[in-house]
């Protein structure tokens, strides 16, 4: 009897736990903030002058490639 209860507890503990609604909202908020930051940084990168890019050590082709990525791609 005790072995069955132990086995059942083990099976239940190995299941992936569901996130609470607060955790879901927190993760969603963090994801949206990341997407917004990426979009803003990529817009700024696209608007930088060659001189600014050179100061940062970034080639125009690299800046162009990065700024053309969609916000959801890391």
N, C-alpha and C positions, 0 to 999 in steps of 0.2 A: 504494500500500500504506500509506504513512504517512497519507494523507488518511483512509483507512478507519479506522485506529486512532484518529486524532484525533476523527473523527465519533462513533465508539463511546464514547470517553471522555466526550465532551460529552453524549451521550444518558444515560450512566450517572450523570454528575454532576448532571443536571437532575432526576433522580428524587427524590421526597421520601425522606428517610432514615428508616429505622425507629428507634424508640426502643429503647434497651437495657432489659432488665428493671429495672435500678436506676432509670433515668429514669422508667419507668412507675410504679414504686412511689413515687418521690419526688413526682411530680405528683399521684398519687392521695392521698398523705399530705397534701400542701398543699391539695388540694380538700376533703378531709374536715375539716381544721383550719379552713378558711374557712367551711364549713357550720356547724361547731360554734360558731365565733365569732358568726356571724350569728344563730343560734338563741338563744345566750346573751344577746346584745345586745338582741334583739327581746323576749325575756322580761323583761329588766330595764326596757326602755322601757314595756312594758305595765303594769308594777308601779309606775311612778313617779307621784308625787303631782302634782296640778296645779301646786303651788308649784315643784317640781323642774323640771317641763317649762317653766314660765315662765322660770325661771333660765337654761335652755338655749335659750330662744327658739323652742320647738317648741309648736305648737298641739295640743290633745288630739286633734283629728281627724287630724292628720298622724301623731301617735304611734300612734293606733289603726290607721290604714291601713298603716303600716310594720310594726307588730307582728303584723298578720294575714297578712303575706306568708309563703309557705313558705320554708324555709331555703335552698333551692336557687336562689331568684330573687334577683338582685342589686339 
